[in-house]
Amino acid sequence: MSEKERIGWIGLGKMGVPMSKNLIKKGYPLTVYNRTKDKTKELVTEGAKVAENPKELASLSDVVISMISDDPALEEISIGKNGAFEGAKAGMIFIDMSTVSPVASGKVAEAAEKKGIKYLRAPVSGSTALAAAGTLTIFASGPKDAYDKCADIFGSMGQKVFHVG
């Protein structure tokens, strides 16, 4: 992708906030969503826009990144009612950076394929301090072409980034 991709970020917890801040620092236009709206305020002061739901966020984004708490949350924000996949255009890249089960990830991957969405699983290793410093370790799997398009995005959040198939 040329120019800076429009990124949508879902999940502003302990890891999501510093990781998304690093994207803003690198000049990426960012739209955020969190189930608890108060958690978006800090990112708004940094220049992010806020979406009402994941569907709206996806409609405004080239790449959507999720960093959420568990399997039910992943399914809700991706394939649920008003989920990101409802607002996604074919060719959008969805990156899940959460630590979720292979079963939930597989279910989301199957739905992504049916919608023409490129799905990358990219869990991270590291602490909140490493997230703030942009020095996480990231292990991404999924389509190599989507990974390559997101190399700079991953590089904004991680120091060691690997495509593992």
DSSP file with accessible surface (Angstrom, degrees, kcal/mol):
  #  RESIDUE AA STRUCTURE BP1 BP2  ACC     N-H-->O    O-->H-N    N-H-->O    O-->H-N    TCO  KAPPA ALPHA  PHI   PSI    X-CA   Y-CA   Z-CA
    1    1 A M              0   0   91      0, 0.0     2,-0.2     0, 0.0     4,-0.1   0.000 360.0 360.0 360.0 139.4    0.0    0.0    0.0
    2    2 A S        +     0   0  105      2,-0.1     0, 0.0     0, 0.0     0, 0.0  -0.475 360.0  10.0 -89.2 167.4    1.2    3.5   -0.8
    3    3 A E  S    S-     0   0  178     -2,-0.2     2,-0.5     2,-0.1     0, 0.0   0.063 115.3 -40.1  53.2-175.6    1.1    6.4    1.6
    4    4 A K        -     0   0   97     23,-0.1    -2,-0.1     1,-0.0     2,-0.1  -0.704  65.5-124.9 -84.6 126.5    0.1    5.7    5.2
    5    5 A E        -     0   0   12     -2,-0.5     2,-0.6    -4,-0.1    -2,-0.1  -0.367  23.3-113.3 -65.6 146.0   -2.7    3.2    5.6
    6    6 A R        -     0   0   98     22,-0.1    56,-2.8    -2,-0.1    57,-2.0  -0.750  40.0-156.0 -80.9 120.6   -5.7    4.3    7.6
    7    7 A I  E     -ab  30  63A   0     22,-2.7    24,-2.4    -2,-0.6     2,-0.4  -0.842  14.3-160.5-107.5 136.6   -5.7    2.1   10.7
    8    8 A G  E     -ab  31  64A   0     55,-2.8    57,-3.2    -2,-0.4     2,-0.5  -0.946  12.2-160.4-108.4 133.2   -8.6    1.1   12.9
    9    9 A W  E     -ab  32  65A   0     22,-2.9    24,-2.1    -2,-0.4     2,-0.5  -0.967   6.0-169.5-119.8 126.9   -7.6    0.0   16.4
   10   10 A I  E     +ab  33  66A   3     55,-3.0    57,-2.6    -2,-0.5    24,-0.2  -0.962  59.6  37.8-117.1 119.4  -10.0   -2.1   18.6
   11   11 A G        -     0   0    6     22,-2.1     2,-0.3    -2,-0.5    23,-0.1   0.614  51.7-165.3 109.2  99.9   -9.1   -2.6   22.2
   12   12 A L        +     0   0    3      4,-0.1    -1,-0.1    24,-0.1    56,-0.1  -0.423  42.2 127.4-114.0  58.5   -7.5    0.0   24.4
   13   13 A G  S  > S-     0   0   31     54,-0.4     4,-2.1    -2,-0.3    55,-0.0   0.013  81.4 -56.6 -91.0-156.2   -6.3   -1.9   27.4
   14   14 A K  T  4 S+     0   0  178      1,-0.2    -2,-0.0     2,-0.2    -1,-0.0   0.808 140.0  29.1 -58.8 -34.1   -2.9   -2.0   29.0
   15   15 A M  T  > S+     0   0   37      2,-0.1     4,-2.1     3,-0.1     5,-0.2   0.814 114.9  60.5 -93.9 -36.8   -1.2   -3.1   25.7
   16   16 A G  H  > S+     0   0    1     51,-0.2     4,-2.5     1,-0.2     5,-0.3   0.878 100.3  54.2 -62.8 -40.0   -3.5   -1.5   23.2
   17   17 A V  H  X S+     0   0   20     -4,-2.1     4,-2.3     2,-0.2    -1,-0.2   0.977 113.2  38.9 -63.3 -55.4   -3.0    2.1   24.3
   18   18 A P  H  > S+     0   0   23      0, 0.0     4,-1.6     0, 0.0    -1,-0.2   0.901 116.7  51.9 -65.4 -34.2    0.8    2.2   24.0
   19   19 A M  H  X S+     0   0    0     -4,-2.1     4,-1.0     1,-0.2    -2,-0.2   0.935 112.3  44.9 -65.4 -43.5    0.8    0.1   20.8
   20   20 A S  H  X S+     0   0    0     -4,-2.5     4,-1.8    -5,-0.2     3,-0.3   0.871 107.5  59.0 -70.6 -32.8   -1.7    2.4   19.1
   21   21 A K  H  X S+     0   0   41     -4,-2.3     4,-2.5    -5,-0.3    -1,-0.2   0.885 100.7  56.9 -60.4 -37.6    0.1    5.5   20.3
   22   22 A N  H  X S+     0   0   14     -4,-1.6     4,-1.2     1,-0.2    -1,-0.2   0.854 103.9  52.8 -64.0 -32.6    3.2    4.3   18.5
   23   23 A L  H  <>S+     0   0    0     -4,-1.0     5,-2.3    -3,-0.3    -1,-0.2   0.909 108.8  49.2 -68.3 -41.0    1.2    4.2   15.3
   24   24 A I  H ><5S+     0   0   32     -4,-1.8     3,-2.1     1,-0.2    -2,-0.2   0.934 107.8  54.7 -61.9 -43.7    0.1    7.8   15.7
   25   25 A K  H 3<5S+     0   0  140     -4,-2.5    -1,-0.2     1,-0.3    -2,-0.2   0.813 105.6  53.5 -59.5 -30.8    3.8    8.8   16.4
   26   26 A K  T 3<5S-     0   0  119     -4,-1.2    -1,-0.3    -5,-0.2    -2,-0.2   0.378 124.9-103.6 -86.9   3.3    4.7    7.2   13.1
   27   27 A G  T < 5 +     0   0   48     -3,-2.1    -3,-0.2     1,-0.3    -2,-0.1   0.594  67.8 149.8  92.0  11.0    2.1    9.3   11.3
   28   28 A Y      < -     0   0   10     -5,-2.3     2,-0.3     1,-0.1    -1,-0.3  -0.638  51.3-120.8 -79.1 131.6   -0.7    6.7   10.7
   29   29 A P        -     0   0   65      0, 0.0   -22,-2.7     0, 0.0     2,-0.4  -0.584  40.3-161.1 -67.2 126.6   -4.2    8.1   10.6
   30   30 A L  E     -a    7   0A   8     -2,-0.3    19,-2.4    17,-0.3     2,-0.4  -0.952  23.9-175.3-125.1 132.3   -5.9    6.2   13.5
   31   31 A T  E     -ac   8  49A  14    -24,-2.4   -22,-2.9    -2,-0.4     2,-0.3  -0.978  20.9-161.3-117.1 136.2   -9.5    5.5   14.4
   32   32 A V  E     -ac   9  50A   0     17,-3.0    19,-2.7    -2,-0.4     2,-0.3  -0.832  14.4-173.1-121.8 156.3  -10.2    3.7   17.6
   33   33 A Y  E     +a   10   0A  32    -24,-2.1   -22,-2.1    -2,-0.3     2,-0.3  -0.987   8.0 169.0-143.7 138.7  -13.0    1.8   19.3
   34   34 A N        -     0   0   21     -2,-0.3     6,-0.1    17,-0.3    -2,-0.0  -0.985  39.1-129.4-146.5 142.4  -13.3    0.4   22.8
   35   35 A R  S    S+     0   0  127     -2,-0.3     2,-0.9     1,-0.2    -1,-0.1   0.876 107.5  57.5 -59.4 -35.8  -16.3   -1.1   24.5
   36   36 A T  S >  S-     0   0   79      1,-0.2     3,-1.6    -3,-0.1     4,-0.2  -0.847  80.3-159.5 -95.7 103.9  -15.6    1.3   27.4
   37   37 A K  G >  S+     0   0   84     -2,-0.9     3,-2.4     1,-0.3     4,-0.4   0.802  82.5  69.6 -57.6 -34.0  -15.7    4.7   25.7
   38   38 A D  G >  S+     0   0  110      1,-0.3     3,-1.2     2,-0.2     4,-0.4   0.821  88.7  65.9 -55.8 -29.3  -13.7    6.5   28.5
   39   39 A K  G <  S+     0   0  103     -3,-1.6     4,-0.4     1,-0.2    -1,-0.3   0.604  91.6  63.2 -71.2  -9.4  -10.6    4.5   27.4
   40   40 A T  G <> S+     0   0    8     -3,-2.4     4,-2.1    -4,-0.2     3,-0.4   0.691  80.9  82.7 -84.3 -18.7  -10.6    6.4   24.0
   41   41 A K  H <> S+     0   0  130     -3,-1.2     4,-2.0    -4,-0.4     5,-0.2   0.877  86.8  52.7 -56.7 -44.8  -10.0    9.8   25.5
   42   42 A E  H  > S+     0   0   95     -4,-0.4     4,-0.7     1,-0.2    -1,-0.2   0.900 111.4  46.8 -60.3 -39.3   -6.3    9.5   25.8
   43   43 A L  H >4>S+     0   0    0     -4,-0.4     5,-2.4    -3,-0.4     3,-0.6   0.857 106.3  58.3 -72.9 -33.4   -5.9    8.5   22.2
   44   44 A V  H ><5S+     0   0   67     -4,-2.1     3,-1.7     1,-0.2    -1,-0.2   0.918 102.3  54.4 -61.1 -41.5   -8.2   11.4   21.1
   45   45 A T  H 3<5S+     0   0  113     -4,-2.0    -1,-0.2     1,-0.3    -2,-0.2   0.765 106.7  53.2 -64.2 -20.9   -5.8   13.8   22.7
   46   46 A E  T <<5S-     0   0   80     -4,-0.7    -1,-0.3    -3,-0.6    -2,-0.2   0.467 132.9 -90.3 -89.7  -7.0   -3.0   12.2   20.6
   47   47 A G  T < 5S+     0   0   60     -3,-1.7   -17,-0.3    -4,-0.4    -3,-0.2   0.450  78.9 138.4 115.9   0.3   -5.0   12.8   17.4
   48   48 A A      < -     0   0    7     -5,-2.4    -1,-0.3    -8,-0.1     2,-0.3  -0.434  44.4-135.2 -77.3 154.0   -7.1    9.6   17.0
   49   49 A K  E     -c   31   0A 152    -19,-2.4   -17,-3.0    -2,-0.1     2,-0.4  -0.705  18.8-128.7 -98.3 160.6  -10.7    9.6   15.9
   50   50 A V  E     -c   32   0A  48     -2,-0.3     2,-0.3   -19,-0.2   -17,-0.2  -0.932  13.1-152.5-116.9 133.5  -13.4    7.5   17.6
   51   51 A A        -     0   0    0    -19,-2.7   -17,-0.3    -2,-0.4     4,-0.0  -0.757  17.5-134.4 -98.5 151.5  -15.8    5.1   15.9
   52   52 A E  S    S-     0   0  122     -2,-0.3    -1,-0.1     1,-0.2   -19,-0.1   0.772  85.4  -8.1 -73.9 -28.0  -19.2    4.2   17.4
   53   53 A N  S  > S-     0   0   41      1,-0.1     4,-2.2   -20,-0.0    -1,-0.2  -0.963  78.7 -93.3-159.7 168.3  -18.7    0.5   16.8
   54   54 A P  H  > S+     0   0    7      0, 0.0     4,-2.7     0, 0.0    29,-0.2   0.836 119.9  59.9 -61.6 -31.6  -16.3   -1.9   15.0
   55   55 A K  H  > S+     0   0   85     27,-2.1     4,-1.9     2,-0.2     5,-0.1   0.949 108.6  42.9 -60.9 -48.6  -18.4   -1.8   11.8
   56   56 A E  H  > S+     0   0   71     26,-0.2     4,-0.9     2,-0.2    -1,-0.2   0.928 112.7  54.0 -62.9 -44.1  -18.0    1.9   11.4
   57   57 A L  H >< S+     0   0    0     -4,-2.2     3,-1.1     1,-0.2    -2,-0.2   0.936 108.7  48.5 -56.4 -47.1  -14.3    1.7   12.3
   58   58 A A  H >< S+     0   0    0     -4,-2.7     3,-1.6     1,-0.3    31,-0.3   0.871 104.3  59.3 -63.7 -36.1  -13.7   -0.9    9.6
   59   59 A S  H 3< S+     0   0   48     -4,-1.9    -1,-0.3     1,-0.3    -2,-0.2   0.734 110.1  44.3 -66.0 -18.9  -15.6    1.2    7.0
   60   60 A L  T << S+     0   0   68     -3,-1.1     2,-0.3    -4,-0.9    -1,-0.3   0.315 106.7  80.1-102.2   5.2  -13.0    4.0    7.6
   61   61 A S    <   -     0   0    4     -3,-1.6    28,-0.3    -4,-0.2   -54,-0.2  -0.880  50.5-166.5-126.5 148.4   -9.9    1.7    7.6
   62   62 A D  S    S+     0   0   50    -56,-2.8    31,-1.9    -2,-0.3     2,-0.4   0.733  95.5  26.0 -88.7 -34.0   -7.5   -0.1    5.3
   63   63 A V  E    S-bd   7  93A   0    -57,-2.0   -55,-2.8    29,-0.2     2,-0.5  -1.000  70.2-161.6-132.6 131.9   -6.1   -2.1    8.2
   64   64 A V  E     -bd   8  94A   0     29,-2.8    31,-3.4    -2,-0.4     2,-0.4  -0.967   8.0-167.3-115.2 131.8   -7.9   -3.1   11.4
   65   65 A I  E     -bd   9  95A   0    -57,-3.2   -55,-3.0    -2,-0.5     2,-0.4  -0.967   1.3-163.5-118.4 132.4   -5.9   -4.2   14.4
   66   66 A S  E     +bd  10  96A   0     29,-2.7    31,-3.2    -2,-0.4    32,-0.4  -0.942  16.9 172.8-116.8 140.8   -7.5   -5.8   17.4
   67   67 A M        +     0   0   25    -57,-2.6   -54,-0.4    -2,-0.4   -51,-0.2  -0.766  31.9 152.5-140.1  83.8   -5.9   -6.3   20.9
   68   68 A I        -     0   0   23     -2,-0.3    31,-0.4   -56,-0.1   -57,-0.0  -0.607  50.8-106.8-119.2 179.7   -8.7   -7.6   23.0
   69   69 A S  S    S-     0   0   82     -2,-0.2     2,-0.3    29,-0.1    30,-0.1   0.797  77.9 -20.3 -83.2 -34.3   -9.1   -9.8   26.1
   70   70 A D  S  > S-     0   0   71      1,-0.1     4,-2.2    30,-0.0     5,-0.2  -0.939  73.8 -72.1-164.2-180.0  -10.5  -13.2   25.0
   71   71 A D  H  > S+     0   0   49     -2,-0.3     4,-2.4     1,-0.2     5,-0.2   0.909 122.1  50.0 -56.5 -50.8  -12.3  -15.4   22.5
   72   72 A P  H  > S+     0   0   87      0, 0.0     4,-2.5     0, 0.0    -1,-0.2   0.903 111.0  50.7 -60.0 -36.8  -15.8  -14.0   23.0
   73   73 A A  H  > S+     0   0    1      2,-0.2     4,-2.6     1,-0.2     5,-0.2   0.915 109.2  51.1 -65.9 -41.4  -14.5  -10.4   22.6
   74   74 A L  H  X S+     0   0    0     -4,-2.2     4,-1.6     1,-0.2     5,-0.4   0.944 112.6  45.5 -60.4 -46.9  -12.7  -11.3   19.4
   75   75 A E  H  X>S+     0   0   52     -4,-2.4     4,-1.4     1,-0.2     5,-1.3   0.916 112.7  51.6 -64.2 -40.8  -15.8  -12.9   17.9
   76   76 A E  H  X5S+     0   0   91     -4,-2.5     4,-0.5    -5,-0.2    -2,-0.2   0.940 114.2  41.1 -61.8 -47.1  -18.0   -9.9   19.0
   77   77 A I  H  <5S+     0   0    2     -4,-2.6     7,-3.3    -5,-0.2    -1,-0.2   0.713 126.6  32.3 -79.6 -17.7  -15.7   -7.2   17.5
   78   78 A S  H  <5S+     0   0    0     -4,-1.6     7,-2.5     5,-0.3     8,-0.4   0.882 136.3   9.2-101.1 -59.1  -15.0   -9.1   14.2
   79   79 A I  H  <5S+     0   0   59     -4,-1.4    -3,-0.2    -5,-0.4    -2,-0.1   0.439 103.5  99.7-109.4   0.8  -18.0  -11.3   13.2
   80   80 A G  S ><<S-     0   0   20     -5,-1.3     3,-2.4    -4,-0.5     6,-0.3  -0.109  91.4 -59.6 -78.5 179.3  -20.7  -10.1   15.7
   81   81 A K  T 3  S+     0   0  177      1,-0.3    -1,-0.2     5,-0.0     3,-0.1  -0.422 131.0   6.8 -60.8 130.0  -23.5   -7.7   15.1
   82   82 A N  T 3  S+     0   0   58      1,-0.2   -27,-2.1    -2,-0.1    -1,-0.3   0.709 102.2 152.8  62.0  23.8  -21.9   -4.4   14.1
   83   83 A G    X>  -     0   0    0     -3,-2.4     3,-1.4   -29,-0.2     4,-0.8  -0.282  62.4 -98.1 -77.2 167.3  -18.6   -6.1   14.0
   84   84 A A  H >> S+     0   0    0     -7,-3.3     3,-0.9     1,-0.3     4,-0.9   0.838 119.7  62.0 -56.1 -36.2  -15.7   -5.1   11.8
   85   85 A F  H 34 S+     0   0    8     -7,-2.5    -1,-0.3     1,-0.3     3,-0.2   0.786  96.3  60.2 -68.0 -23.2  -16.5   -7.6    9.1
   86   86 A E  H <4 S+     0   0   88     -3,-1.4    -1,-0.3    -8,-0.4    -2,-0.2   0.819 114.0  36.1 -69.2 -29.7  -19.8   -6.0    8.5
   87   87 A G  H << S+     0   0   13     -3,-0.9    -2,-0.2    -4,-0.8    -1,-0.2   0.473  94.9 113.3-101.0  -2.5  -18.1   -2.7    7.6
   88   88 A A     <  -     0   0   17     -4,-0.9     2,-0.3    -3,-0.2   -29,-0.1  -0.422  56.6-141.5 -76.2 144.4  -15.1   -4.2    5.8
   89   89 A K    >   -     0   0  109    -31,-0.3     3,-2.2   -28,-0.3    -2,-0.1  -0.743  39.9 -88.1 -95.0 150.8  -14.3   -3.8    2.2
   90   90 A A  T 3  S+     0   0   85     -2,-0.3    27,-0.2     1,-0.3    26,-0.2  -0.317 117.3  31.8 -56.0 137.1  -12.9   -6.7    0.3
   91   91 A G  T 3  S+     0   0   39     25,-3.5    -1,-0.3     1,-0.3    26,-0.2   0.257  83.9 137.8  95.5 -12.3   -9.1   -6.6    0.5
   92   92 A M    <   -     0   0    7     -3,-2.2    26,-2.6    24,-0.1     2,-0.5  -0.335  51.4-129.7 -61.8 149.4   -9.0   -5.0    4.0
   93   93 A I  E     -de  63 118A   0    -31,-1.9   -29,-2.8    24,-0.2     2,-0.5  -0.911  18.3-164.8-105.1 129.0   -6.4   -6.5    6.3
   94   94 A F  E     -de  64 119A   0     24,-3.1    26,-2.8    -2,-0.5     2,-0.6  -0.969   5.4-169.8-114.0 120.7   -7.5   -7.6    9.8
   95   95 A I  E     -de  65 120A   0    -31,-3.4   -29,-2.7    -2,-0.5     2,-0.7  -0.950   6.5-162.5-113.8 118.7   -4.7   -8.2   12.3
   96   96 A D  E     +de  66 121A   4     24,-2.6    26,-3.3    -2,-0.6   -29,-0.2  -0.894  14.1 172.4-100.9 117.6   -5.5   -9.8   15.6
   97   97 A M        +     0   0    0    -31,-3.2    27,-0.7    -2,-0.7   -30,-0.2   0.307  44.8 108.8-104.2   6.7   -2.7   -9.2   18.0
   98   98 A S  S    S-     0   0    5    -32,-0.4     2,-0.9    25,-0.2    24,-0.1  -0.284  77.5-112.6 -77.1 165.9   -4.5  -10.7   21.0
   99   99 A T        +     0   0  118    -31,-0.4     2,-0.3    24,-0.1   -28,-0.1  -0.893  59.1 147.9-100.5 100.8   -3.7  -14.0   22.7
  100  100 A V        -     0   0   32     -2,-0.9   -30,-0.0   -30,-0.1   -31,-0.0  -0.835  50.1 -80.2-128.4 172.4   -6.8  -16.1   21.9
  101  101 A S     >  -     0   0   32     -2,-0.3     4,-2.4     1,-0.1     5,-0.2  -0.324  32.5-121.5 -74.2 154.3   -7.5  -19.7   21.2
  102  102 A P  H  > S+     0   0  113      0, 0.0     4,-2.5     0, 0.0     5,-0.2   0.833 113.4  58.6 -60.4 -30.9   -6.7  -21.4   17.9
  103  103 A V  H  > S+     0   0  120      2,-0.2     4,-2.1     1,-0.2     5,-0.2   0.959 109.1  41.4 -64.9 -50.1  -10.5  -22.3   17.7
  104  104 A A  H  > S+     0   0    1      1,-0.2     4,-2.3     2,-0.2     5,-0.2   0.929 115.9  50.3 -64.2 -43.1  -11.6  -18.7   17.9
  105  105 A S  H  X S+     0   0    8     -4,-2.4     4,-2.7     1,-0.2    -1,-0.2   0.913 110.1  50.5 -62.4 -41.0   -8.9  -17.5   15.6
  106  106 A G  H  X S+     0   0   30     -4,-2.5     4,-2.2     2,-0.2    -1,-0.2   0.889 108.6  51.8 -63.5 -40.5   -9.8  -20.3   13.1
  107  107 A K  H  X S+     0   0  109     -4,-2.1     4,-1.9     2,-0.2    -2,-0.2   0.922 112.9  44.9 -62.6 -43.1  -13.5  -19.3   13.2
  108  108 A V  H  X S+     0   0    0     -4,-2.3     4,-2.7     1,-0.2    -2,-0.2   0.913 111.0  54.1 -68.5 -39.8  -12.6  -15.6   12.5
  109  109 A A  H  X S+     0   0   19     -4,-2.7     4,-2.4     1,-0.2    -2,-0.2   0.908 107.8  50.2 -60.7 -41.4  -10.2  -16.6    9.7
  110  110 A E  H  X S+     0   0  118     -4,-2.2     4,-1.8     1,-0.2    -1,-0.2   0.927 111.8  47.1 -64.2 -43.8  -12.9  -18.6    8.0
  111  111 A A  H  X S+     0   0   26     -4,-1.9     4,-1.3     1,-0.2    -2,-0.2   0.893 110.8  53.1 -65.3 -38.3  -15.3  -15.7    8.1
  112  112 A A  H >X>S+     0   0    0     -4,-2.7     5,-2.8     1,-0.2     4,-0.6   0.935 106.6  51.8 -62.1 -44.7  -12.6  -13.4    6.8
  113  113 A E  H ><5S+     0   0  163     -4,-2.4     3,-1.2     1,-0.3    -1,-0.2   0.912 107.1  52.8 -60.2 -41.5  -11.9  -15.6    3.8
  114  114 A K  H 3<5S+     0   0  163     -4,-1.8    -1,-0.3     1,-0.3    -2,-0.2   0.804 112.7  45.3 -64.0 -28.8  -15.6  -15.6    2.9
  115  115 A K  H <<5S-     0   0   99     -4,-1.3    -1,-0.3    -3,-0.6    -2,-0.2   0.405 116.4-110.4 -94.6  -1.5  -15.7  -11.8    3.0
  116  116 A G  T <<5S+     0   0   37     -3,-1.2   -25,-3.5    -4,-0.6     2,-0.4   0.758  70.2 143.9  77.4  24.0  -12.4  -11.3    1.0
  117  117 A I      < -     0   0    9     -5,-2.8     2,-0.6   -27,-0.2    -1,-0.3  -0.802  50.4-130.9 -97.7 135.7  -10.6  -10.0    4.1
  118  118 A K  E     -e   93   0A  59    -26,-2.6   -24,-3.1    -2,-0.4     2,-0.5  -0.785  26.2-156.8 -87.7 123.6   -6.9  -10.8    4.6
  119  119 A Y  E     -e   94   0A  11     -2,-0.6     2,-0.5   -26,-0.2   -24,-0.2  -0.895  12.5-175.2-111.2 122.5   -6.5  -12.1    8.2
  120  120 A L  E     -e   95   0A   0    -26,-2.8   -24,-2.6    -2,-0.5     2,-0.6  -0.964  14.7-152.1-114.1 131.8   -3.2  -12.0   10.0
  121  121 A R  E     +eF  96 141A  75     20,-2.3    20,-2.8    -2,-0.5   -24,-0.2  -0.918  25.3 166.8 -97.0 124.3   -2.7  -13.5   13.5
  122  122 A A        -     0   0    0    -26,-3.3    18,-0.2    -2,-0.6   -23,-0.1  -0.459   8.8-178.4-142.8  66.2    0.0  -11.6   15.2
  123  123 A P        -     0   0   50      0, 0.0    16,-2.1     0, 0.0     2,-0.3  -0.275  19.6-136.5 -64.2 155.3    0.3  -12.2   18.9
  124  124 A V  E     -G  138   0B  25    -27,-0.7     2,-0.4    14,-0.2    14,-0.2  -0.779   8.8-150.0-114.6 157.6    3.0  -10.2   20.8
  125  125 A S  E     +G  137   0B  68     12,-2.6    12,-2.4    -2,-0.3     2,-0.2  -0.998  55.0  64.7-124.7 127.0    5.6  -11.0   23.4
  126  126 A G  S    S-     0   0   38     -2,-0.4     2,-0.1    10,-0.2    10,-0.1  -0.748  71.4 -81.0 145.8 171.6    6.6   -8.4   25.8
  127  127 A S     >  -     0   0   58     -2,-0.2     4,-2.2     1,-0.1     5,-0.1  -0.345  46.1 -96.7 -96.8 177.0    5.5   -6.1   28.7
  128  128 A T  H  > S+     0   0   73      1,-0.2     4,-2.5     2,-0.2     5,-0.2   0.862 125.5  56.8 -64.0 -33.1    3.6   -2.8   28.7
  129  129 A A  H  > S+     0   0   66      2,-0.2     4,-2.0     1,-0.2    -1,-0.2   0.914 108.3  45.8 -64.1 -41.3    7.0   -1.0   29.0
  130  130 A L  H  >>S+     0   0   71      2,-0.2     5,-2.6     1,-0.2     4,-0.8   0.867 110.7  53.9 -69.2 -34.5    8.1   -2.8   25.7
  131  131 A A  H ><5S+     0   0    0     -4,-2.2     3,-0.8     2,-0.2    -2,-0.2   0.933 109.6  47.7 -62.7 -44.5    4.8   -1.9   24.1
  132  132 A A  H 3<5S+     0   0   51     -4,-2.5    -2,-0.2     1,-0.2    -1,-0.2   0.885 113.2  48.4 -63.7 -36.9    5.4    1.8   25.0
  133  133 A A  H 3<5S-     0   0   69     -4,-2.0    -1,-0.2    -5,-0.2    -2,-0.2   0.586 110.2-122.8 -79.7  -9.8    8.9    1.7   23.7
  134  134 A G  T <<5S+     0   0   13     -4,-0.8    -3,-0.2    -3,-0.8    -2,-0.1   0.800  78.5 118.7  71.9  30.4    7.8    0.0   20.4
  135  135 A T      < +     0   0   36     -5,-2.6    23,-0.2    23,-0.2    -4,-0.2  -0.026  32.1 137.3-121.4  30.7   10.1   -2.9   21.1
  136  136 A L  E     - h   0 158B   0     21,-1.7    23,-1.9    -6,-0.4    24,-1.5  -0.248  55.6-119.2 -66.9 162.9    7.7   -5.9   21.3
  137  137 A T  E     -Gh 125 160B  30    -12,-2.4   -12,-2.6    21,-0.2     2,-0.4  -0.927  32.7-164.0-102.1 129.7    8.4   -9.2   19.6
  138  138 A I  E     -Gh 124 161B   0     22,-2.9    24,-2.9    -2,-0.5     2,-0.6  -0.976  14.2-166.4-123.5 128.7    5.7  -10.0   17.1
  139  139 A F  E     - h   0 162B  90    -16,-2.1     2,-0.4    -2,-0.4    24,-0.2  -0.943  18.2-172.4-113.3 106.8    5.0  -13.4   15.5
  140  140 A A  E     - h   0 163B   0     22,-3.3    24,-3.4    -2,-0.6    25,-0.4  -0.828   8.7-180.0-106.5 138.9    2.7  -13.0   12.5
  141  141 A S  B     +F  121   0A  29    -20,-2.8   -20,-2.3    -2,-0.4    -2,-0.0  -0.951  37.6  68.2-130.9 154.6    1.0  -15.7   10.5
  142  142 A G  S    S+     0   0   18     23,-2.5   -22,-0.2    -2,-0.3    23,-0.2  -0.848  88.2   0.4 132.9-168.6   -1.3  -15.5    7.5
  143  143 A P     >  -     0   0   51      0, 0.0     4,-2.3     0, 0.0     3,-0.2  -0.264  57.7-142.6 -57.7 128.7   -1.0  -14.4    3.9
  144  144 A K  H  > S+     0   0  108      1,-0.2     4,-2.9     2,-0.2     5,-0.2   0.870  99.5  56.3 -61.8 -37.0    2.6  -13.3    3.1
  145  145 A D  H  > S+     0   0   71      1,-0.2     4,-2.0     2,-0.2    -1,-0.2   0.915 109.0  46.5 -64.8 -37.9    1.4  -10.4    0.8
  146  146 A A  H  > S+     0   0    0      2,-0.2     4,-1.3     1,-0.2    -1,-0.2   0.921 112.3  50.9 -68.4 -41.5   -0.7   -9.0    3.6
  147  147 A Y  H >< S+     0   0   30     -4,-2.3     3,-0.6     1,-0.2     4,-0.3   0.935 109.4  50.4 -59.1 -47.1    2.2   -9.3    6.1
  148  148 A D  H >< S+     0   0   82     -4,-2.9     3,-1.2     1,-0.2     4,-0.3   0.897 108.0  52.8 -60.6 -40.4    4.5   -7.6    3.6
  149  149 A K  H 3< S+     0   0   90     -4,-2.0     3,-0.3     1,-0.2    -1,-0.2   0.775 113.4  45.1 -64.5 -25.7    2.1   -4.7    3.2
  150  150 A C  T <X S+     0   0    0     -4,-1.3     4,-2.8    -3,-0.6     5,-0.3   0.300  78.2 108.7-101.7   9.5    2.0   -4.3    7.0
  151  151 A A  H <> S+     0   0   43     -3,-1.2     4,-2.5    -4,-0.3    -1,-0.2   0.893  82.2  46.2 -56.0 -43.4    5.7   -4.5    7.6
  152  152 A D  H  > S+     0   0  122     -4,-0.3     4,-1.1    -3,-0.3    -1,-0.2   0.868 111.1  52.9 -69.2 -34.2    6.0   -0.8    8.5
  153  153 A I  H >> S+     0   0    0      2,-0.2     3,-0.8     1,-0.2     4,-0.6   0.958 112.0  44.8 -63.2 -49.8    3.0   -1.1   10.8
  154  154 A F  H >X S+     0   0    0     -4,-2.8     4,-2.3     1,-0.2     3,-1.4   0.909 109.8  56.6 -59.6 -40.5    4.5   -4.0   12.7
  155  155 A G  H 3< S+     0   0   43     -4,-2.5    -1,-0.2    -5,-0.3    -2,-0.2   0.740  98.7  61.2 -65.1 -22.0    7.8   -2.2   12.8
  156  156 A S  H << S+     0   0   10     -4,-1.1    -1,-0.3    -3,-0.8    -2,-0.2   0.709 117.9  28.4 -74.4 -20.1    6.1    0.8   14.5
  157  157 A M  H << S+     0   0    0     -3,-1.4   -21,-1.7    -4,-0.6     2,-0.3   0.613 120.5  45.9-113.8 -21.5    5.2   -1.5   17.4
  158  158 A G  E  <  -h  136   0B   6     -4,-2.3   -23,-0.2   -23,-0.2   -21,-0.2  -0.944  46.6-161.2-132.4 152.3    7.9   -4.2   17.5
  159  159 A Q  E    S+     0   0B 142    -23,-1.9     2,-0.6    -2,-0.3   -22,-0.2   0.780  93.6  41.6 -94.3 -34.9   11.6   -4.5   17.3
  160  160 A K  E    S+h  137   0B 118    -24,-1.5   -22,-2.9   -25,-0.1     2,-0.4  -0.958  73.1 174.0-117.7 114.4   11.6   -8.2   16.4
  161  161 A V  E     -h  138   0B  38     -2,-0.6     2,-0.4   -24,-0.2   -22,-0.2  -0.985   4.9-176.0-127.2 128.1    9.0   -9.1   13.9
  162  162 A F  E     -h  139   0B  95    -24,-2.9   -22,-3.3    -2,-0.4     2,-0.7  -0.979  23.2-146.5-128.2 135.4    8.7  -12.6   12.3
  163  163 A H  E     -h  140   0B  51     -2,-0.4   -22,-0.2   -24,-0.2   -24,-0.1  -0.895  20.8-178.2 -93.8 120.0    6.4  -14.0    9.6
  164  164 A V              0   0   91    -24,-3.4   -23,-0.2    -2,-0.7    -1,-0.1   0.150 360.0 360.0-111.9  21.4    5.9  -17.6   10.7
  165  165 A G              0   0   60    -25,-0.4   -23,-2.5   -23,-0.2    -1,-0.4  -0.547 360.0 360.0 110.4 360.0    3.8  -18.9    7.9
